[in-house]
Amino acid sequence: MAEQGEVAATDPIVAADLLQRVLGAALDRGGAFAEVFVEDRAATGISLDDRRVEELSSGHDRGAGIRVVVGETTGFAHTADLTETGLMAAARAAAAVARDTGSGGGGRSVALGTPQDSRPPNLVQVLPADVAKATKVELLLRADDAARSSGNAIIQVSAGYADSRRRTQIANSDGLLAGDDRVRTRFSVSCVAAGDAGMQTGRETSAATVGFELFDRRSVEDVAEEAARRALAKLSARPAPSGVVPVVIKSGSGGVLFHEACGHGLEADHILKDSSVYTGRLEQLVASPLVTLVDDGTFGPEWGCMTVDDEGRPAQRNVLISNGVLTDYMWDFLRARKQGRQSSGNGRRESYRELPMVRMTNTFLLPGADDPDEIVAQTPHGIYVAHLGGGQVNTATGDFVFGMTEAYLIENGRVTEPLRDANLIGNGPDVLSRIDAVGSDFGMTAGTCGKDGQSVPVGCGQPTLRVTGVTIGGTAGA
Amino acid sequence: MPELADLARSIAEQADAGAGEQVEAYVAQGRETSVRVYEGDVEFLSSSDSAGVGVRVVRDGRLGFAWVGALGEAAAAEALREARDNARYATIDEHAGLAEPDGVEPAPLDLWREELAGTPTDEKIDIALDLERRVRQGDHRIRQVVQTDYSDALRKSAVATSTGICATSRKTTCFVSSYAVAGDGDETQTGFGYSVGRAAGDLDIAKAAADATERATRLLGAKKPPSSRLTVLLEPRVTATVLSVLASTLSGEEVTKGRSLFANRVGEEVGVAHLTLVDDPTDAASFGATPTDAEGLACRRNRLIDGGKLLGYLYNTHAARVAGTVSTASAVRGGYRTTPGIGGRAVCIEPGDLDQEAIVRQIDRGLLVQSVSGVHSGVNVVSGDFSVGAEGLMVRDGALAEPVRELTIASTLQRMLQHVVHIGSDLEWLPGPAAGMSLAIADVSLSGA
């Protein structure tokens, strides 16, 4: 990086005329498409552990990723040097793939349009960068107090504060010029409780695509007390059962169920390579008619929201499954172009160092008509999952797992004893067809989705729902 | 690499010694190439250089950290300035401080293959295309080769402190993998094969291809088995995953903070008598080998469990001070953007006498676990609860039997160490911080239909 100067919020990171020249150079050896993605990211993180504010860290990253598409091949290079020299070198490196294609060359001049007028899903009220570090530190100390006050059995508390601001600029050879300015703030607390039967853990996170006003939405005490309550509740937990059981999943417990059961399988890269169980199933019934699933990058201020995606396409609301029928997949630029259609605004990347690919944004099941309490009351025997951890899916077979980090037995329609952590396993289309009750409530949670080595923030949501049978991976008899 | 060391030293030298300030600079630089091929064509080709600096400052018992994704004087100045400012807000910690030279000489490890820097891109593309072709031709039931990747990296780093540390390391790595889908009628199964080395010549393309093909096809016809309690035989790559998790529970930081299930158990029998666990990053064969740790101390062989008895934990400088001991040079960092945590680099169980086939013959009723899923969501390293998705082949009367899928295996880490019945002789260093080998564990719950 040649320059380290401060950039005012409204300034473009790289001037449009330079982007235009770089695109010209990228197409110098031929190629059907070229794109420059510029990013400037600043992040702050503070961690508290063992009663101490252990570490304040701050970081700053800027750079550009350039891709050139020749036939079916994409060439990519990135640089942290945003001067003309640095960008031109990266453009030439990315263009090197055009070498053997004999597609002519001679370059092509690119005329960039005016920046697209896209509306951000929410407005940031308080930029975290304008808040004193001491104020942020105070939040962690308050959370520590609140968690430890929740019970003497709480033996350890760790808490983390993180904010980031990510400004992007995207220009491509179709003349597109777009950008985004995303501010995200996150606060999480983890507790360890100790009892006669060993230690247990509880975790809770509050995160949104907002600034410091995150803490007006939910207090750090509330986050801390929830984490502590979760750890304490499990102190008397018994081993989870094994075998197939009915499962009621609480609203907002981490809609990772849908993220894994069908979200990844509806990403067009898997579809086009025939490595998803949902390939070729458009307009077919792939789930219970109670299921209407949406992916919505404009669903502000949730964790996965954005103004434009990382290819410059405005975020949009996409209905993936409507009343059980598969209506569409999620698309990025390249996959959409191959099919002669428009991107659905799902092209995302972790940073300027990576190529974009099809990713979810905020994925959620729409509420239904059932009273959430009645769903439990109408379940004679089963598991009530109040909080989920992460999950993982094999899109080609549809088999997926998701972890429960707070769960209880349901006996005679009542939530009874707590259970120790375990994974649940199922097959996507099978589990989706077994959803027989969908509540009228709704809740979203923030998560991090990993795919092919890249992590991006996503939102997951769902109402309370019941699956008639899922395999639970405990150690006790069912 | 003198330039990286010089830059790190020039930052560390700016410490205000008069005010008792300590400064550490970690500088890293890398060049990476990755190629993905699909259906005989290059899907993408990416080449990139990256570099950055991370600075830690300790002043008045307070730690601050900052990083910048660039090298050079301006980036260094920004990182130092920010780290100093950040240090003002941390809680005073009597144990805060950087590593100090401890007299241990770094092992003479040769982890750099100059030829990798000169390997032409076309050759790398050809390796990936060759692998894809072999997977496709390996079995007529291979329906799709979803992605086949070649990637390599040349990485250098230097760490210098105002307390007298100055260490450099460099390493080349090379990786190739293929992900295949096998089909039979409506059914699909998947298999993943890979090979790793320090240069392109180390890669075993034939083995990577055979792995992907065989692992996908041998699962065809898999059904969900009934629930039961049995012996699981973990394949080497599954064992490596379990060892990585186990190593995280032996972190001295987790121990001093009361979060380890092995806290206060040194000297106790935590495993069966034939279980010996070491972390030895000075073993050049291990993927995680490195002469010095992330704080610049020379790596060493650390014995963790010997004959089933817990000997100790892994420490970085800070955790060691809290615990009143010395660092085991187990500081790890995920690049210049993070501060040094604690981790194993080359965790390995002492191998046994039997290969996988011989172990299978010893098992009356069991499950050969080919792969696991949901390790991050189903293993609680504080409580020890272990529950993961799995697929593989049943074992009956000493022979491999029908394939199974959509099941979980569950136990606790504590119980698993006490129920290790066979340790394979088939030690294999895999990408990641642990070695793989076949490992049989009795009395595990299989949850299925």
Interface residues (C-beta under 8 A of the other chain):
Chain A: M1 E3 Q4 I46 D49 D50 R51 R52 V53 E54 E55 L56 S57 S58 G59 H60 D61 R62 G63 G71 E72 T73 T74 G75 F76 A77 H78 T79 A80 A93 A96 V97 K133 A134 V137 I155 Q156 V192 A194 G198 M199 Q200 T201 K234 A240 S242 G243 V244 K273 D274 S275 V277 R353 L355 L388 G389 G390 G391 Q392 N394 A396 T397 D399 F400 V401 F402 G403 R420 D421 A422 N423 L424 I425 G426 N427 T471 I472 G473 G474 T475 A478
Chain B: Y38 D41 V42 E43 F44 L45 S46 S47 S48 D49 S50 A51 G52 L63 G64 F65 A66 W67 V68 G69 A70 G72 A74 A75 A77 E78 E82 D85 N86 A87 R88 Y89 A90 T91 D93 T121 R143 Q144 V146 Q147 V181 T188 Q189 T190 K224 S227 T256 K257 G258 R259 L261 R337 T339 S373 G374 H376 S377 G378 N380 V382 S383 G384 D385 S387 V388 G389 E391 R405 E406 L407 T408 I409 A410 S411 T412 S445 L446 S447 G448 A449
